[in-house]
Amino acid sequence: MTTYKEHDSVVYTDAAGNQIDTFVIYGTDVKTGLTHINHMDLLVPLKDLQIHPKTLKGSHIPMSDTFSFEILKKLKAKYTDHDTEIKTKTMAQPAMRAVYSQAS
């Protein structure tokens, strides 16, 4: 079974037969066999993907380039569920409580 790793460029073939150049966001899940691609945030089966010709020599996205790295980092953050982290945190009680006297 061919699997794709994070940042690989792939060609996705949709149901209508259109071929779309895109890249892999997280990689291929070995349990489900689905790959998370950037195009429309889809999880697609391996039969719908083929490696992009430029990726055959390795990842052709210049990851050493700071700008490209930041773009990919932001895209990955976009698809990450941060709500679970927020839901697990609890708010601490205020350390000091102000007491006001009544005006006469």
N, C-alpha and C positions, 0 to 999 in steps of 0.2 A: 504494500500500500504506500503510495507516494503521499507524503505530507508536506505542508508548506510551513515555513517558519515566519516569525514576525518580520515585517518590512519587505518580504519578497514581493516582487512585481509579478502579477498574474494577468491572464486574459480570461475574463468571465464570459461565458456564453449563456444568454438568458433563454427563456422559453420560446421567444420569437426567432431565435437564431442570431440575434445581434451579438457581436463580440465587443467587449468593453475592457479597455485597459484600466486596471485598478491595482491596489496593493493590499496586502494582508495586514490586519491590525494586530491580532493576538496570536495567530497561528492556527493549526489544525488540532481540534480536540480528538484525541485518539479513541475515546470512548464512543462518541457519536459519529465521528468521521466528517464533521462539518467544519468549514473554515470561515472565520469571520473576516469579511472583506470590507473595504472602505465604501464601495459603491452601494449607496442606499442603506448602509449599515446592515448588510445581509449576512446570514449564515447559510452557506451553500454547500452542497455535496461535492465531493472531489471530482465527480464525472463532469461537472460544469466548469471546471477550471483547468487551465494548462499554464505552465510556467512561461513567463514573458521571455522572448528570445534574448533580451538584454540581461536577464537575470541568470542565464546559463553560466556566465563568468563570475557569478556571485552577485550580491545585492548591489545594484547599480545606483541606488539612491545614495547620494554622498553623505553618509552618516557622520563623517568627520567634519562636515560643514555645519557650523553652529546654527545657522538659520533653518536648515532642513531638519536638524535634530529637534529644534524647538517646535516646529510645525507638527512633526509626528508625535511629540510629547503631548501637545495640546489636543490633537485628535484622539489620542489614547485616553486622555483625561475626560474627554467629552463622552466617551462610551463607558466609562467606569461609573459604577453606582456608588456615589458618595453618600447617599441617604442612609445606607446601613451604618456608616461610621457615625453620622450625626445622631441616629436613633439610639445608639448604644451609650452615648455620653450622657451624664447626668449633670444637672446644674447645681453648683455648690451654693450653700446658704451664704447670704451676705455676712461679711466678717464684722461689720459694725452697724448698729441700728441707731438712727438718730431719734432722740426724744425731744419733743418741743413742749415748752410750757404754754399754758393757756394765757392769752392776753387778757388783762383786766379791763 
